[in-house]
Amino acid sequence: QLQLVESGGGLVQPGGSLRLSCAASGSSFRSYTMGWFRQASGQEREFVAAIKRYGGETLYGDSVKGRFTMSRDNAKNMVYLQMNSLKPEDTAVYYCASGQGLISSTLHVGAAYSNWGQGTHVTVST
């Protein structure tokens, strides 16, 4: 089991950039698939991005594809979400999640992840 702590959220203008970080504590970090999800006020949780264990395959939600990039540093037990060309509709609480045994077809499924962080707020506004 991993404990996850997100950071890096804040207020940014439309078109700007932010980089979210997720620090993981626990053993065997590199064996976990990591994901980013978000939830806007009054809306359902939405898949943002995932990266498979050992830094392999990545997957992105359609709404962020081409603008967001997820990466991981297994030596530091960290995952990152670089967010560029931000839009007001990107405003949400962003959550880091971890899971084991995920296959490609479940990377976007929140229920497949076993551990979640507390979330970090991102607001895109003028």
C-alpha positions as a Markdown table, in Angstrom:
| # | Residue | x | y | z |
|---|---|---|---|---|
| 1 | Gln | 0.0 | 0.0 | 0.0 |
| 2 | Leu | 1.2 | 3.5 | -0.9 |
| 3 | Gln | 0.5 | 6.7 | 0.9 |
| 4 | Leu | 0.1 | 9.5 | -1.6 |
| 5 | Val | 0.4 | 13.3 | -1.2 |
| 6 | Glu | -0.3 | 15.7 | -4.0 |
| 7 | Ser | 1.1 | 19.2 | -4.3 |
| 8 | Gly | 1.4 | 22.0 | -6.9 |
| 9 | Gly | -2.2 | 23.1 | -7.3 |
| 10 | Gly | -3.2 | 26.8 | -7.4 |
| 11 | Leu | -4.7 | 29.6 | -9.4 |
| 12 | Val | -3.5 | 30.1 | -13.0 |
| 13 | Gln | -4.8 | 32.1 | -15.9 |
| 14 | Pro | -6.2 | 30.5 | -19.0 |
| 15 | Gly | -3.4 | 29.4 | -21.3 |
| 16 | Gly | -1.0 | 29.0 | -18.4 |
| 17 | Ser | 0.8 | 26.0 | -17.0 |
| 18 | Leu | 1.1 | 24.1 | -13.8 |
| 19 | Arg | 3.0 | 21.0 | -12.7 |
| 20 | Leu | 1.4 | 18.8 | -10.1 |
| 21 | Ser | 3.5 | 16.4 | -8.0 |
| 22 | Cys | 2.5 | 13.3 | -6.1 |
| 23 | Ala | 4.9 | 11.9 | -3.5 |
| 24 | Ala | 4.4 | 8.3 | -2.7 |
| 25 | Ser | 5.6 | 6.6 | 0.5 |
| 26 | Gly | 5.8 | 2.8 | 0.9 |
| 27 | Ser | 7.6 | 0.0 | -0.7 |
| 28 | Ser | 7.8 | -1.2 | -4.3 |
| 29 | Phe | 6.7 | 2.1 | -5.8 |
| 30 | Arg | 7.9 | 1.1 | -9.2 |
| 31 | Ser | 5.5 | -1.9 | -9.3 |
| 32 | Tyr | 2.5 | 0.3 | -9.1 |
| 33 | Thr | 0.5 | 1.8 | -11.9 |
| 34 | Met | -0.2 | 5.5 | -11.1 |
| 35 | Gly | -3.1 | 7.6 | -12.2 |
| 36 | Trp | -4.4 | 11.2 | -12.1 |
| 37 | Phe | -8.1 | 11.9 | -11.8 |
| 38 | Arg | -10.0 | 15.1 | -11.3 |
| 39 | Gln | -13.4 | 16.1 | -9.9 |
| 40 | Ala | -15.0 | 19.4 | -10.6 |
| 41 | Ser | -17.6 | 20.8 | -8.3 |
| 42 | Gly | -20.9 | 19.0 | -8.8 |
| 43 | Gln | -19.5 | 16.6 | -11.4 |
| 44 | Glu | -18.4 | 13.0 | -11.5 |
| 45 | Arg | -14.7 | 12.1 | -11.1 |
| 46 | Glu | -12.9 | 12.1 | -14.5 |
| 47 | Phe | -9.9 | 10.2 | -15.6 |
| 48 | Val | -7.0 | 12.4 | -16.6 |
| 49 | Ala | -3.9 | 10.3 | -17.1 |
| 50 | Ala | -2.2 | 7.1 | -16.1 |
| 51 | Ile | 1.3 | 5.6 | -16.3 |
| 52 | Lys | 2.0 | 1.9 | -16.0 |
| 53 | Arg | 4.5 | 0.5 | -13.6 |
| 54 | Tyr | 8.2 | 0.8 | -14.4 |
| 55 | Gly | 7.4 | 3.9 | -16.4 |
| 56 | Gly | 5.9 | 2.3 | -19.4 |
| 57 | Glu | 2.7 | 2.9 | -21.3 |
| 58 | Thr | 0.8 | 6.2 | -20.7 |
| 59 | Leu | -2.8 | 6.9 | -21.3 |
| 60 | Tyr | -4.6 | 10.2 | -21.4 |
| 61 | Gly | -8.2 | 11.3 | -21.2 |
| 62 | Asp | -9.6 | 12.8 | -24.4 |
| 63 | Ser | -10.1 | 16.2 | -22.8 |
| 64 | Val | -6.4 | 16.6 | -21.8 |
| 65 | Lys | -4.7 | 14.8 | -24.6 |
| 66 | Gly | -1.9 | 16.9 | -26.2 |
| 67 | Arg | -1.9 | 19.4 | -23.3 |
| 68 | Phe | -1.0 | 17.3 | -20.3 |
| 69 | Thr | 2.0 | 15.0 | -19.8 |
| 70 | Met | 2.3 | 12.5 | -17.0 |
| 71 | Ser | 5.7 | 11.2 | -15.9 |
| 72 | Arg | 7.2 | 9.3 | -13.0 |
| 73 | Asp | 10.6 | 9.1 | -11.3 |
| 74 | Asn | 10.9 | 5.7 | -9.7 |
| 75 | Ala | 14.1 | 6.7 | -7.9 |
| 76 | Lys | 12.3 | 9.5 | -6.1 |
| 77 | Asn | 8.9 | 7.8 | -5.6 |
| 78 | Met | 7.3 | 10.7 | -7.5 |
| 79 | Val | 4.8 | 11.2 | -10.3 |
| 80 | Tyr | 4.1 | 14.4 | -12.1 |
| 81 | Leu | 1.4 | 15.9 | -14.2 |
| 82 | Gln | 2.6 | 18.8 | -16.4 |
| 83 | Met | -0.4 | 20.8 | -17.5 |
| 84 | Asn | -0.1 | 23.2 | -20.4 |
| 85 | Ser | -2.6 | 25.4 | -22.2 |
| 86 | Leu | -4.9 | 25.3 | -19.3 |
| 87 | Lys | -8.6 | 26.1 | -19.7 |
| 88 | Pro | -11.3 | 27.1 | -17.3 |
| 89 | Glu | -12.8 | 23.7 | -17.7 |
| 90 | Asp | -9.7 | 22.2 | -16.2 |
| 91 | Thr | -10.7 | 23.7 | -12.8 |
| 92 | Ala | -11.1 | 20.8 | -10.4 |
| 93 | Val | -9.6 | 18.9 | -7.5 |
| 94 | Tyr | -6.8 | 16.7 | -8.9 |
| 95 | Tyr | -6.2 | 13.3 | -7.2 |
| 96 | Cys | -3.3 | 11.0 | -7.5 |
| 97 | Ala | -4.0 | 7.3 | -7.3 |
| 98 | Ser | -2.1 | 4.0 | -7.3 |
| 99 | Gly | -3.0 | 0.4 | -8.1 |
| 100 | Gln | -1.5 | -2.9 | -8.8 |
| 101 | Gly | -2.4 | -5.5 | -11.4 |
| 102 | Leu | -4.1 | -3.0 | -13.8 |
| 103 | Ile | -4.3 | -3.9 | -17.4 |
| 104 | Ser | -4.5 | -1.5 | -20.3 |
| 105 | Ser | -8.2 | -1.6 | -20.5 |
| 106 | Thr | -8.6 | -0.6 | -16.8 |
| 107 | Leu | -6.1 | 2.3 | -16.6 |
| 108 | His | -9.0 | 4.8 | -16.9 |
| 109 | Val | -11.2 | 3.1 | -14.3 |
| 110 | Gly | -11.1 | 4.8 | -10.9 |
| 111 | Ala | -12.3 | 1.7 | -9.1 |
| 112 | Ala | -9.2 | -0.2 | -10.3 |
| 113 | Tyr | -7.0 | 2.0 | -8.1 |
| 114 | Ser | -6.6 | 1.1 | -4.4 |
| 115 | Asn | -5.0 | 4.1 | -2.9 |
| 116 | Trp | -5.8 | 7.8 | -3.3 |
| 117 | Gly | -4.3 | 11.1 | -2.1 |
| 118 | Gln | -6.2 | 14.0 | -0.5 |
| 119 | Gly | -6.2 | 16.0 | -3.7 |
| 120 | Thr | -4.9 | 19.4 | -4.8 |
| 121 | His | -7.0 | 22.3 | -6.1 |
| 122 | Val | -6.5 | 23.7 | -9.5 |
| 123 | Thr | -8.3 | 26.8 | -10.5 |
| 124 | Val | -8.0 | 28.2 | -14.0 |
| 125 | Ser | -9.5 | 31.7 | -14.1 |
| 126 | Thr | -8.8 | 35.3 | -15.0 |
